[in-house]
Amino acid sequence: MSSHRHESPRNDGASRMPADARRLMPGDRVAFDLFEGDDGPPYALNVTLIDATDATPRTDES
């Protein structure tokens, strides 16, 4: 197993979600940027929740 770690296009440190990030719920729709993994499956960055009523991104305050 290789110890090489794939770097994302946005190399800003650890790739963990912030502790206060909203978790997805069943039925949530999202928009995201998809990138091809160098040595594995594709991965998503910049995931944004979409409001199902008007298909626009929403915030936790919505």
Contacts in CASP RR format, 6 or more apart in sequence:
PFRMAT RR
TARGET T0000
AUTHOR 0000-0000-0000
METHOD contacts of the structure
MODEL  1
MSSHRHESPRNDGASRMPADARRLMPGDRVAFDLFEGDDGPPYALNVTLI
DATDATPRTDES
2 39 0 8 1.000
4 39 0 8 1.000
6 37 0 8 1.000
6 38 0 8 1.000
6 39 0 8 1.000
8 15 0 8 1.000
8 35 0 8 1.000
8 43 0 8 1.000
8 45 0 8 1.000
9 35 0 8 1.000
9 45 0 8 1.000
10 45 0 8 1.000
22 49 0 8 1.000
22 60 0 8 1.000
24 30 0 8 1.000
24 49 0 8 1.000
28 49 0 8 1.000
29 49 0 8 1.000
29 50 0 8 1.000
29 52 0 8 1.000
30 47 0 8 1.000
30 48 0 8 1.000
30 49 0 8 1.000
30 50 0 8 1.000
31 47 0 8 1.000
31 48 0 8 1.000
31 50 0 8 1.000
31 57 0 8 1.000
32 44 0 8 1.000
32 45 0 8 1.000
32 46 0 8 1.000
32 47 0 8 1.000
32 48 0 8 1.000
33 44 0 8 1.000
33 45 0 8 1.000
33 46 0 8 1.000
34 42 0 8 1.000
34 43 0 8 1.000
34 44 0 8 1.000
35 42 0 8 1.000
35 43 0 8 1.000
35 44 0 8 1.000
35 45 0 8 1.000
36 42 0 8 1.000
37 43 0 8 1.000
48 57 0 8 1.000
49 57 0 8 1.000
49 58 0 8 1.000
49 59 0 8 1.000
50 56 0 8 1.000
50 57 0 8 1.000
50 58 0 8 1.000
51 57 0 8 1.000
51 58 0 8 1.000
51 62 0 8 1.000
END
